[in-house]
Amino acid sequence: MATDELRSPLLPPRRPRRVSSAAATLALLLVAGLGPLPSACCGTSRSRHSPRSSPPDPVELTLLAAAHDKGAVCLDGSPPGYHLQTGSGAGSRSWLIHLEGGGWCNTVRSCSGRRTTDLGSSKFMQTRINFTGTLSNDPALNPDFYSWNRVFVRYCDGASFAGDSQHGDQDGNGKLFFRGRRIWEAVLDELMQKGLAHSEQALLTGCSAGGLATLLHCDDFRARFSSEVLVKCLPDAGFFLNVEDISGQRSMRSVYSGVVHLQNVTEVLPKDCLLANKDPTECFFPAEIIKSVRTPTFIMNSAYDSWQVQNVVAPDSSSPDESWRRCRADIRSCNSSQIQVLNGRRWWMASRL
């Protein structure tokens, strides 16, 4: 690990290195003003529709065909799924693929607990969901993508669509299937057969853990198309930080270490990072992943992401006092030293980007 990776978020930023004009990655930091801390994602496919628009049409869940034959299954062994709304007119040959988020499971116990939720089993997924935001078919709300083929890929592996392993469950009576990478590949293969292979332009996006998955799979997504097809990636709220929390521990690194080693995500990690003999856990962080991404990518992330404030900067494991608990909930309750910590986190992110 480089020396500057260990710098505390309280320390001032170092001058960012100049980046070549040929670099493929663009970055946008959405800086929050005073008020409640912004949520991790700007919107999801299940958010409410605007009162000024017509209610969206529910989109049916499609379970992956031949999932068991390919070993592409959720944590409990059920088939994964996705929701597809076909495009029309000028957008009939354009595709937007959105990878659902939902954190990670880094222990046998936490992964076993997911099996009875929609984040670990298709048995508990909603069969019909509303598409809004960039998935909406309302041109007033989504003027850029409303006519595209839009896909919401459900998340049920607990490792950002990256793992390939299996393990006995918590009770010793069954198995946990860590097959995120196979799910990614099988879903894309099925979508290619449904028209994705004939697209003129394609955008891969995702939120939170799905944003991390977008970075991990961005170049693989690009490789599925000919050079004539316009392909880009947009990870939303997926730039998770390898920084110390308020107790001086790296709680996020501990979580990622569990994910990386339990679920065997090595195959999707950037080869340049692994060849540099870095810990695979470090290679699971976006600051390392983006060094290898060649596909044009737009990184969107709040500079004061509420999830990361609550789980990376001041997680429960760091034993935050009452003042930090108030600060985590509402930035207007933060004192000057806490604001300095939050600004240090923002500086760290900006320097890596």
N, C-alpha and C positions, 0 to 999 in steps of 0.2 A: 504494500500500500504506500502511495506517495506520502511524503511528510505533510503536505498541506491538506490531505484528506482528514487528518486528525485534528485540525484546528477547531477550536470551540466556536460555536455560533456567536459567542460574545465578542470575538476578536474582529477587528476591522477587515474588510475584504482586501485581497491582493489584487493588483492590477490585472484584469483579464488579458490573456494572450491574444494577439491578433489572429484572426481566422482568415484563411484563404477565401478569396471571392468565389472559388469554385465549390465551396462547401455546400452540401445539399440541404442542411437543416436550418429552418427558420424557427424563431421562438417568439412567443407573445406572453408577457406576464400581465395578468389582470390584477392591478394593484387595488386593494380594498381601501375604502375610506373609513371614517369612523362609523361605528355601528356594529351590529352582530357580525361575527365572523362569517364569511361566505362559505357555503357548503362545498363539498368536494367537486361536484359536477354541476355544470351550468344547466343541465336538463337531462331528463331520461325519457324513455319511451312510454313511461307510465305516469308522467306528470299530468296535471289537469289541463284541459284545453282552455283557451282564452274565451271569456264570455262574449267577445265580439266575433268569434268564429263559430262555424258549425261543428257539432260534436264529431270527432274522428270515427271512422269505421273500424270496428274491432278486427284484428288480424289473427287468423288461426295459427295455432302451434303445429308445426310439422316435425314429427319425430324422425330421426335419421334412419334411413333405410339401411338394412344389413349392418347395423351398428355392432351387434354382437360378433358377427363374422370378422369384422375388422378390429375388434377389441377396443372400439371407440365408444366407451361407456362412461356414465357418470360415476360418482363415488360409490353408489350402491349397486352398480351394475345395470341400471336402467339406461335405455337409449337417450342420448342428448337430443336437443331440439333447437329449432329456429323459427322465426316468424318472417314470412316473405310477402311483401306487397309488390306486385309486378308494376313496372313502369308503363308509360304510354306516350304516344306522340314523339316529340323531340327527345324525350328521356328514355325511350325504349331500349337503347343500347348503352345506357349509363347505369352504373351500379354503386350503391353505398352500402358497405358492410359494417355494421356496428357490433362490437364485442361488449357484452354485458360485464359490469364490474360486480364487486361484492366481497372485497377483502381476500384473505387467504386462510388456509388451515395448515398449521405447521407442526402439529403433533397428532398421534393416533387418536387421542381423545377428542381434539377439536374437529378432526376430519370425520370421526364417527358421529359426532353431534350433527354434522351437516347432512347426514344421510336422510334425515327426516324433515328436510327443508327443501325449498326449490333451488338452493345453492349446492345441492348434492344429489338430487334425484328429480327426474322428470315426472315422477308420480305426484309431486307437489307443485308443479308449475301451473300457472294459469293457462288455460287452453286458448283464451282469447285476450289480447291486450290492445290498448289504444296506442297508436303511433302519433307522437307529437314532436315538437322541436325539429331537428334536421331530418326526422323520419316522417314528418307530417305530409299528407297529400293535399294540404290546403295552401295554395299559392300565396295567399295573404300572409301566412305565418312562415312559410318555407319557400320563398321565391326561387332559390337556387336548386333545390333537390326534389321538389314536390312531385315531379313527373318521372323521377328515376325509379329503377328497381331498388327497393329499400329492404334490408335484411337486418333483423335483430337476433344475434346468435346468443342463446342462453348459456349461462356460466354455471357449470356443475362439477368442476374438478378441483377447485381450491388452490390452483397454482398458476393462474393467468394463462390457461391453455398451453402449459409448457411441460408438464410432467409425463413420465412414462415408466410406471412401476406399479406394484401392488403390495399390500401388506395385510396382515391379519387385523381384524377390527378390535375395538377396545375390550369386548367381551370374550374374544377368542372363538366366537361361533360363526364367523363369516369373514369376508374379505373386503378390503377397501381397494377400489380401483383408481389409481392415479394415472389417468389416460388423457390428460388435456391436450398433449401434442397430437395424439391420434384423432381426438375430436376435431381439432383445428383442421387437420388434413382431410378427414372424411367429409366434414361439412363443406369445405371448399371444393372438394371433388364433386360432391352432389350439386352444388350451385353452378359449377362449370358446365355440368350437363343440362342445367336448366336455363342456360343462356349467358352466364357470366363469361364463358370462353369467347363469346362473340361481341363482347363489349367494346366500345370505343374509348371509354374512360371509366376509371374505377377509383373509389376512395375507400380506404380502410380507416376506420375510426373506432374509438372505444373510450369508456369512462372509468376512471379509478384503476382497479385491477385490470379492467379491460383496456385502459390506456397504456398500462405497462405491456399488456399482451400485444397491443398495436405496434409498439416499438420492437418487441421481440420478433414479431412475424412480418414486419414491414417489407424487408428485402425478399423474403420468401414469397410474399404476395406479389411483388413486382415481377419475380422470376416466372410466374405462371402465365405471363402475357408476352406477346411480341413487342418489339421496341416501338411499334407504331401506336400502341395503346397508351393513353395518358394515365399514369398511375401515381397516386400520392397517398400520404398517410397523415392522420390527424389524431394524436393522442390527447385526450381531454382529462386533466387532473390526474395524470399518471406519472408525474415526475417526482418520485418519492426520494427522500433525502437520507444519505448516510451520515448523519450528524449526531452529536451527543445530545441527550436530553438534559433537563435541568438538574439531574442528579449526577451527570457526568457519564452515564451509561449510554450505550448505543442499542436502545430497545428495538429499533426497526431492523438493525442488522441481525439481532437475535432472532426475530421473527423470520426474516428472509433465510437465515442459515437453516432453520428448521424446514422451511419449504424446499429449499434447494436439495438438501440431503435426504429428506423423507421421500420426496416425490421424484427425484432424479430428473432434474431439468437441464442437465448439462448439454444435451443435444441441441438446444435452441439458444444457448448462450453465445455471445460473440466470440468467434474463434481467435481474433486478435487479442482479446483480453485473456483468454485461457492460455494462449501461447506465450504470453508475457509472465506466466507462472503466478498469476494473481489468484487469490482465493475465489472459487466459483461463486461464493456469496456476494463478493464485491461485483462480480460480472453480472449479477442480477439487478443491479441498480442502474437506473437510466443514465446517470452521469457517465458510466462506462459504456453502456449500450450505444449511445448516440455517436460515440467515436467511430463506430463501424457502419452505421446506417448510411447507405448510398442513395436511397430513394428520397425524392423531395418530401420533406416532412415539416408540418407546422405544429409546434408544441404549444398547447394552450394550458395554462395553469395559473391559478390564483397565487399571488405572492404570499397570501396569508390564508392558505387553505385550512378550513376549520378541522377537517379530519386529521391533518398532519399536526396541527397545533395540539390537538387532544391526544394523539397517539404516537407522535414522534418527538415533539418538543416537550410536552408535559403529560406523558402517559400516567395512568394510575400506578404503574410499577415504579415510577420515580417518586411516589408519595407526595404529590403536590399539596401544598397547604391551602387554606381557604381562599387566600388572595389569588392563587393560581387557578383554582377551580372557577372563581368568578371571571378571571381573565379569559380562560378557555371558552367560556360561554358567551362573552360579550367584550369586544375589544375596548369599549369605552370604560370598562372596569379595570383595565391594565394600568399599572403604575409605570413610571419612567424606566425602571430597570427591566421590567417585563417587555415593554415596547422595544428596548434595546435588544433583547433576546430575539424577539420576532423579526426585527429588522436585520439581525445577524443571519437569521435563516433565509431571509429574502436575498441578502447579499451573496450568500453561499450559492443559492440557486442561480442567480444571475451570472455569477462568475463561471459556473460550470457550463451554462448554456452559451 
